[in-house]
Amino acid sequence: MSQIVSIPALPAAPARRGVIGKVLHDPLGIISLVVLLLILLATVLAPVLAPQDPGRSSLDDIFAPISAAHPLGGDSAGRDLLSRLLYGAQVSLLGASIALLTSLVIGLPAGLIAGYYGRTFDSVSSWAANLLQALPAIIVLLALRTVFGPSIWTSMVIFGVMLAPGAYRLVRATASGVRNELYIDAALVSGLSDTRIIARHMLRVVRGPLIMHSAMVLAICINIQAGLEFLGFGDPQTASWGSMLNEGFLNIFQAPQMLSWPGLALFLTSAALALFAGSLRDALQAGTAKPARRRRVAAPPAGTAPDAPPSGPPAGNGESPPDALLSIRGLRVAYGGGSVEVVHGVSLDVARGEVVGLVGESGSGKTQVALSVLGLLPTGGEVTSGAIALAGEPLLGRPASFLRTVRGRRIGYIPQEPMSNLDPSFRVGNQLSEVVRVHLGLSRAAARDRVLDLLARVGIPDPARTYRAFPHEISGGMAQRVLIAGAVSCDPELLIADEPTTALDVTVQADILDLLRDLQQEKGLGVLFVTHNFGVVADVCDRVLVMRQGEIVEDRPAQEIFDTPRHDYTRLLLGSMLDGRPARLARAAATGDGRA
Amino acid sequence: MLAFLAKRTGAGLSVLLVVPSLTFLLMYGNAANAARQILGENATPEQIAAKSAALGVDRPLFVQFIDYVGQLSVGDLGRSWFTAEPVGSLLTSRATVTLTVVIGSILVSTLLAFALGVTAALRRGAVDIALQVLAIVGFAVPGFWLALLLVSGLALQLRLFPATGFVPFTASPGQWLASITLPVVALMVGAVAGVAQQVRGAVIDVLEQDYVRTLRARGLPSWRVVAHVLRNASAPALTVVALTFIGTLSGAVFVERIFALPGLGLAATNAAVNGDVPVIMGVVLVMTAIVVLVNLVVDLAIGLLNPKVRLS
């Protein structure tokens, strides 16, 4: 193992901005924050801004029109609407804050304890949380009004209690997620006390989502409080948005315009809070984004012209052989509107009845090639140039209706993860017979018979039982057999197998490979076999293409590659195999080569 | 499936037992207050005591509770403290009104929300942006304010709909529809926005699943793929519908007051202002039963749609 191949580092991730910074850079975040600040300022400065005392009434100003003295007009008692609106904001914000605080005081500690310790406390508090949310809030508030009196403040405390389950669930879910992280175990092992861990680690994780949640809850509280005042809770003489709406409702015939101002104030405040929450959510998601499921490949090393031929001797870069079943020429795949290219001009051919292995490490772009053939690249991915043809017929740029007649009918696809590739809500048999009926136009009964035969053919011991089973009722190995049956159900010419054995137990792997080889020979299938495993390649492939960083670096018959790998990277891959006969062969070959 | 249903029914029954019991203990435990509230501020202690005795709230709380449960077992919900009307018959007609507008609003809003959410998830683009805007607006507009605007604009000024009142379907289907249209619309807007958002999220989640790609790789027509996606996305979406139902019952309290619909909400509002404890107790009982029933129906639907749920 004298060869060490340097692999260029992935480009550095863009510098991470703090969550607050992200919100401040989001136009909606800035706007909502400014609006909220203005509302808060107007509320605090109500005594300065209001033209007059909110309670002062004058007979001359009853339903006064909009004027300099009364910018929003007067109400039924001749009070100034603008003054009442400004002072009313104090009541609304205070009441909403009381409810929010109550919900946090109960929900946060309860959620932390339930999430961290679990067990009995968790069950009891979760049950209580369900109970609190079982009834419409207003009905509870109305019922308790007869017990505690019509005070709006008491009602907002009660409403806060009823909102506590929301905060509780959020904190509990976040905390129990963190609880299972390894660094919490590490903190425990290093002797940190539970309280320290909760305060140090859990609170920090919970903080962001909780602020977001609180903004939404505050908006709900402001509306509910106005609603309660509208229904007659609280003192109708005190200026508040809800009591103003009630006033407007009572005078809806004479002065319907009185409804607009408090309503707009409510809407503006809630909308600003919701937008702020949305902006914060986006910032939080960006901050904790999991690595993309789709693997991206580094750009080719600087200095390498993208069109430069790979260092290996890739065959078939020119004209495709006339008998090629699948022919790919100069395929380029890029993400992000073409900005990140992950496949840099790949060409390959699969002849009828030939099994071609496409080998490379994770992220080498081999799956991207396979999915390009099917026209099923993940969202954001696109073929930027190149050609793909099936038996001479081009596949790229064809309408969906044409592709539907190719997929499943002429190209079968075997995915990697058996369990996640079966629809969990449908019975196994129905998922397969649906395809057969669509492509072959079989009747329900004929399709069922065909699928049962297929299931038997792929080695499923009790086809009838599996036909009726749901995916979660069968094992991973059985599921992979089902997927293979699905791929060959309409007698395709070409099979695309994307790491069909990777997710399986070693013992099952061998069975599945046997099955694939048998089916291939029986039906004379051309196969594009994507894998990272040279052991699998040795078992089934006629020809091997080694792919690295979006390029094919070696393209030769399987036996030759094992005997005399030419490219450093191929040697590295062969050398990294630890078991199996070909591996030993390969290592001997690699070391022999190194000594020479 | 049976075990799943039994578990859900058990959970529902526990809510049905605990919530009304707690409400009873809270309200009747403080019923002396109610006597004072009924008689007014100037009542003498003797008058209050006499009234309490007449209402039967001077007895020990647990005796009252046993008594209430006993009555309940023969379908008697007690009598209003003000009109002496039997609470049971009072609430029966009112429940019809509330359920008409609430179920109407839930049906229409669920259909719209699914159409909107699925379209937004599949097409993205303009529909998606419109949905995001609607979600913010629907969340931020106070439902009762919207109802007030509808009354003021469409009923009073344009006179397109009646402003108040409820016409039974049996009396006149046309007028029935006119009388519930505005209430249903007022209740619906927030629900459509909220549920559509959830449907969109659920559909996008499912679209990213491996099995959807595999279904496409088998060459199924898009509508068949969408059918698979919808079935898998419906469980989380229906859960939100169940929660929305409870929210809509809350909204009905406002809408019934604004449109003067003689429903459960209006009964609860009036009874709360008067301190008519038996009527409120009845409303709590009926509402709890409705919520538990709706949750069971939704659980059943989810169980039928998603075989995996039946296991957990």
Chai-1 contact restraints between the chains, C-beta under 6 A:
chainA,res_idxA,chainB,res_idxB,connection_type,confidence,min_distance_angstrom,max_distance_angstrom,comment,restraint_id
A,A134,B,V15,contact,1.0,0.0,6.0,A-B,restraint_1
A,A134,B,V19,contact,1.0,0.0,6.0,A-B,restraint_2
A,A134,B,V291,contact,1.0,0.0,6.0,A-B,restraint_3
A,L135,B,V19,contact,1.0,0.0,6.0,A-B,restraint_4
A,P136,B,I246,contact,1.0,0.0,6.0,A-B,restraint_5
A,P136,B,L249,contact,1.0,0.0,6.0,A-B,restraint_6
A,P136,B,S250,contact,1.0,0.0,6.0,A-B,restraint_7
A,A137,B,S250,contact,1.0,0.0,6.0,A-B,restraint_8
A,I138,B,S250,contact,1.0,0.0,6.0,A-B,restraint_9
A,I138,B,V253,contact,1.0,0.0,6.0,A-B,restraint_10
A,I139,B,A268,contact,1.0,0.0,6.0,A-B,restraint_11
A,I139,B,M287,contact,1.0,0.0,6.0,A-B,restraint_12
A,L142,B,A268,contact,1.0,0.0,6.0,A-B,restraint_13
A,L142,B,A272,contact,1.0,0.0,6.0,A-B,restraint_14
A,A143,B,T23,contact,1.0,0.0,6.0,A-B,restraint_15
A,A143,B,I280,contact,1.0,0.0,6.0,A-B,restraint_16
A,A143,B,V284,contact,1.0,0.0,6.0,A-B,restraint_17
A,R145,B,A272,contact,1.0,0.0,6.0,A-B,restraint_18
A,T146,B,A272,contact,1.0,0.0,6.0,A-B,restraint_19
A,T146,B,G275,contact,1.0,0.0,6.0,A-B,restraint_20
A,T146,B,V277,contact,1.0,0.0,6.0,A-B,restraint_21
A,V147,B,L26,contact,1.0,0.0,6.0,A-B,restraint_22
A,V147,B,M27,contact,1.0,0.0,6.0,A-B,restraint_23
A,V147,B,N30,contact,1.0,0.0,6.0,A-B,restraint_24
A,N223,B,P142,contact,1.0,0.0,6.0,A-B,restraint_25
A,G227,B,F144,contact,1.0,0.0,6.0,A-B,restraint_26
A,G227,B,F254,contact,1.0,0.0,6.0,A-B,restraint_27
A,F230,B,F144,contact,1.0,0.0,6.0,A-B,restraint_28
A,L231,B,T269,contact,1.0,0.0,6.0,A-B,restraint_29
A,F249,B,L148,contact,1.0,0.0,6.0,A-B,restraint_30
A,I252,B,S152,contact,1.0,0.0,6.0,A-B,restraint_31
A,P256,B,S152,contact,1.0,0.0,6.0,A-B,restraint_32
A,L259,B,L148,contact,1.0,0.0,6.0,A-B,restraint_33
A,G263,B,W145,contact,1.0,0.0,6.0,A-B,restraint_34
A,L266,B,P142,contact,1.0,0.0,6.0,A-B,restraint_35
A,F267,B,A140,contact,1.0,0.0,6.0,A-B,restraint_36
A,F267,B,V141,contact,1.0,0.0,6.0,A-B,restraint_37
A,S270,B,A140,contact,1.0,0.0,6.0,A-B,restraint_38
A,A271,B,I136,contact,1.0,0.0,6.0,A-B,restraint_39
A,A271,B,A140,contact,1.0,0.0,6.0,A-B,restraint_40
A,A274,B,I136,contact,1.0,0.0,6.0,A-B,restraint_41
A,A274,B,F139,contact,1.0,0.0,6.0,A-B,restraint_42
A,A274,B,A140,contact,1.0,0.0,6.0,A-B,restraint_43
A,L374,B,A217,contact,1.0,0.0,6.0,A-B,restraint_44
A,L376,B,R213,contact,1.0,0.0,6.0,A-B,restraint_45
A,L376,B,R216,contact,1.0,0.0,6.0,A-B,restraint_46
A,L376,B,A217,contact,1.0,0.0,6.0,A-B,restraint_47
A,R404,B,G219,contact,1.0,0.0,6.0,A-B,restraint_48
A,R407,B,A217,contact,1.0,0.0,6.0,A-B,restraint_49
A,R407,B,G219,contact,1.0,0.0,6.0,A-B,restraint_50
A,G408,B,R218,contact,1.0,0.0,6.0,A-B,restraint_51
A,G408,B,G219,contact,1.0,0.0,6.0,A-B,restraint_52
A,R409,B,G219,contact,1.0,0.0,6.0,A-B,restraint_53
A,Y413,B,A217,contact,1.0,0.0,6.0,A-B,restraint_54
A,P415,B,T214,contact,1.0,0.0,6.0,A-B,restraint_55
A,E417,B,D210,contact,1.0,0.0,6.0,A-B,restraint_56
A,S420,B,D210,contact,1.0,0.0,6.0,A-B,restraint_57
A,N421,B,D210,contact,1.0,0.0,6.0,A-B,restraint_58
A,N421,B,Y211,contact,1.0,0.0,6.0,A-B,restraint_59
A,N421,B,T214,contact,1.0,0.0,6.0,A-B,restraint_60
A,L422,B,Y211,contact,1.0,0.0,6.0,A-B,restraint_61
A,D423,B,Y211,contact,1.0,0.0,6.0,A-B,restraint_62
A,D423,B,H228,contact,1.0,0.0,6.0,A-B,restraint_63
A,P424,B,K308,contact,1.0,0.0,6.0,A-B,restraint_64
A,S425,B,R231,contact,1.0,0.0,6.0,A-B,restraint_65
A,S425,B,N232,contact,1.0,0.0,6.0,A-B,restraint_66
A,S425,B,N306,contact,1.0,0.0,6.0,A-B,restraint_67
A,V435,B,R218,contact,1.0,0.0,6.0,A-B,restraint_68
A,F470,B,P307,contact,1.0,0.0,6.0,A-B,restraint_69
A,H472,B,K308,contact,1.0,0.0,6.0,A-B,restraint_70
